[in-house]
Amino acid sequence: MYLSYRNVLGFAILGAAAFASWYWSRDTSVLNVRGDVGPAGPLGYYLRDAAIKVMDEDGSVLYEISADAIEERPDQNETILSGVFVRYSPTTDVPWEVSADSGVIPSDERFIELSGEVELSSIPDDESERTIIRTPRLRFAPDDFLATTDTTVSLVLGEERLDAVGMRADLQDDHLELESNVHGQFDR
């Protein structure tokens, strides 16, 4: 067999037909979270048992965010966290830690929208009891040491408890404001 104009043209047409059939039959969809087939979107990252250390201007650890899972969703402009735990570095003199079932970090924002069983807990440096704040939803800005919510809040101080609706906490200054419907009973 020798190469003739006719043979080369035939191979080129066969190659073009093979490429065209592959191009039109390729799968351009991906599975979404529910398992449905949807259009391919921008890919993000997915991490399991992850820890993110945030540094201050001097390069020292300011706080650490750990999570059972972290998933970036660039098409929704957010990062989803599950099993969230945040702890400030001992060098910050902010003796608080925060935990939640889940969280969402909107893109280009410096806060985490926490939800589920959210708990802020003080870490006393002496033998005193922890202060625990529980709420179903919390906006937490770790760089600013601020935590706010407009939902129900339970503040537990040892055996005593205060309930309220809405809260603003400055964790660096140990300042807490309960906004409305504050009620509780303290035994002396």
PLY file of the C-alpha trace (Angstrom):
ply
format ascii 1.0
element vertex 188
property float x
property float y
property float z
element edge 187
property int vertex1
property int vertex2
end_header
0.00 0.00 0.00
1.33 3.37 -0.90
0.28 6.86 0.17
-1.84 8.49 -2.41
-3.84 11.66 -2.28
-6.98 9.57 -2.06
-5.73 7.46 0.91
-4.56 10.53 2.87
-7.89 12.24 2.28
-9.75 9.12 3.42
-7.74 8.88 6.65
-8.27 12.60 7.34
-12.05 12.24 6.88
-12.12 9.14 9.13
-10.07 10.98 11.80
-12.34 14.04 11.63
-15.44 11.83 11.93
-13.96 9.98 14.94
-13.08 13.28 16.65
-16.54 14.74 15.92
-18.33 11.67 17.28
-16.19 11.74 20.46
-16.76 15.49 20.92
-20.56 15.26 20.59
-20.90 12.15 22.76
-18.68 13.21 25.68
-20.34 13.66 29.10
-20.27 17.32 30.13
-22.37 16.97 33.27
-21.33 16.23 36.86
-23.18 14.86 39.86
-24.33 17.47 42.33
-24.66 16.94 46.11
-28.09 15.25 45.80
-26.76 12.85 43.17
-28.69 14.49 40.32
-26.94 15.16 37.05
-26.42 18.84 36.44
-24.26 21.05 34.26
-20.58 21.19 35.04
-19.70 24.16 37.22
-16.46 25.65 38.48
-14.52 23.25 40.65
-13.53 24.11 44.22
-11.67 22.21 46.88
-12.85 19.62 49.41
-10.95 18.85 52.61
-11.55 16.31 55.39
-10.29 16.72 58.97
-8.81 20.08 58.04
-7.26 22.81 60.15
-6.67 26.37 58.97
-4.31 28.55 60.99
-4.82 32.30 60.61
-1.79 34.47 61.33
-1.56 38.04 62.61
0.66 40.75 61.10
3.72 39.40 62.96
3.26 35.87 61.62
2.06 34.45 64.94
-0.99 32.18 65.03
-4.07 34.27 65.85
-6.62 31.44 65.80
-7.21 28.04 64.28
-10.34 26.84 62.51
-10.71 23.08 62.36
-13.53 21.19 60.67
-14.55 17.66 59.86
-15.08 18.79 56.26
-14.54 21.99 54.27
-15.97 22.39 50.77
-15.48 25.40 48.53
-18.41 26.15 46.22
-17.19 28.82 43.82
-20.43 28.81 41.81
-22.31 29.81 44.99
-19.55 32.15 46.28
-19.22 30.33 49.61
-17.26 27.78 51.57
-19.19 25.19 53.61
-17.80 23.77 56.87
-19.13 20.91 58.99
-18.08 19.98 62.50
-16.56 23.44 63.09
-14.25 24.32 66.00
-12.42 27.64 66.44
-9.86 28.31 69.16
-7.84 31.45 69.69
-4.12 31.12 70.30
-3.09 31.47 73.98
-0.91 34.43 72.96
-4.01 36.46 71.98
-5.34 36.59 75.56
-8.79 35.73 74.20
-9.80 32.73 76.33
-12.71 31.58 74.17
-13.47 28.70 71.84
-16.39 28.27 69.45
-17.98 25.08 68.12
-20.88 24.44 65.75
-22.45 21.71 63.65
-21.91 23.67 60.45
-20.80 26.99 59.04
-20.77 29.03 55.84
-18.07 31.52 54.90
-19.31 33.82 52.11
-16.61 34.66 49.54
-14.79 37.93 50.19
-16.10 38.10 53.79
-14.29 37.82 57.11
-17.05 36.11 59.11
-18.52 32.64 59.50
-22.29 32.05 59.65
-22.47 29.20 62.18
-25.57 27.05 62.64
-26.81 23.93 64.38
-25.74 23.54 67.98
-23.49 26.59 68.30
-21.55 27.00 71.54
-19.16 29.70 72.72
-17.20 28.64 75.76
-14.78 30.59 77.92
-11.52 28.99 78.98
-10.86 30.17 82.54
-7.23 30.50 83.59
-8.05 29.71 87.20
-10.38 27.25 88.92
-13.53 29.25 88.07
-16.29 27.69 86.00
-16.68 28.13 82.27
-19.14 30.59 80.81
-21.08 28.85 78.04
-23.27 30.57 75.45
-25.56 28.38 73.32
-27.58 29.46 70.30
-28.88 27.85 67.09
-27.27 30.46 64.81
-24.33 32.84 65.17
-22.36 35.25 62.99
-18.77 34.96 64.13
-16.03 37.37 63.01
-12.87 35.83 64.47
-10.52 38.59 63.22
-12.61 41.18 65.08
-13.31 38.89 68.08
-17.07 39.51 67.62
-20.04 37.13 67.84
-23.62 38.24 67.13
-27.02 36.63 66.76
-30.66 37.69 66.58
-32.01 34.30 67.71
-32.50 32.71 71.13
-29.48 32.59 73.42
-28.80 30.65 76.62
-26.01 31.90 78.87
-24.85 29.34 81.43
-22.68 30.44 84.36
-22.00 27.37 86.47
-25.41 26.29 87.81
-27.14 29.53 86.77
-28.78 30.25 83.41
-30.00 33.34 81.54
-32.11 33.18 78.39
-32.54 35.99 75.88
-33.19 36.83 72.25
-30.26 38.42 70.44
-26.71 38.93 71.60
-23.50 40.77 70.81
-20.26 39.52 72.35
-16.81 41.10 72.14
-14.61 38.17 73.09
-11.42 40.21 73.33
-12.91 42.63 75.88
-15.06 39.95 77.62
-18.12 42.15 77.00
-21.55 40.61 76.40
-24.82 42.37 75.57
-28.12 40.46 75.61
-30.64 42.32 73.46
-34.22 41.44 74.49
-36.52 39.09 76.42
-33.84 38.49 79.03
-34.97 36.22 81.84
-33.35 33.94 84.35
-33.03 33.22 88.03
-29.94 33.28 90.18
-29.93 31.65 93.60
-27.83 33.31 96.27
0 1
1 2
2 3
3 4
4 5
5 6
6 7
7 8
8 9
9 10
10 11
11 12
12 13
13 14
14 15
15 16
16 17
17 18
18 19
19 20
20 21
21 22
22 23
23 24
24 25
25 26
26 27
27 28
28 29
29 30
30 31
31 32
32 33
33 34
34 35
35 36
36 37
37 38
38 39
39 40
40 41
41 42
42 43
43 44
44 45
45 46
46 47
47 48
48 49
49 50
50 51
51 52
52 53
53 54
54 55
55 56
56 57
57 58
58 59
59 60
60 61
61 62
62 63
63 64
64 65
65 66
66 67
67 68
68 69
69 70
70 71
71 72
72 73
73 74
74 75
75 76
76 77
77 78
78 79
79 80
80 81
81 82
82 83
83 84
84 85
85 86
86 87
87 88
88 89
89 90
90 91
91 92
92 93
93 94
94 95
95 96
96 97
97 98
98 99
99 100
100 101
101 102
102 103
103 104
104 105
105 106
106 107
107 108
108 109
109 110
110 111
111 112
112 113
113 114
114 115
115 116
116 117
117 118
118 119
119 120
120 121
121 122
122 123
123 124
124 125
125 126
126 127
127 128
128 129
129 130
130 131
131 132
132 133
133 134
134 135
135 136
136 137
137 138
138 139
139 140
140 141
141 142
142 143
143 144
144 145
145 146
146 147
147 148
148 149
149 150
150 151
151 152
152 153
153 154
154 155
155 156
156 157
157 158
158 159
159 160
160 161
161 162
162 163
163 164
164 165
165 166
166 167
167 168
168 169
169 170
170 171
171 172
172 173
173 174
174 175
175 176
176 177
177 178
178 179
179 180
180 181
181 182
182 183
183 184
184 185
185 186
186 187
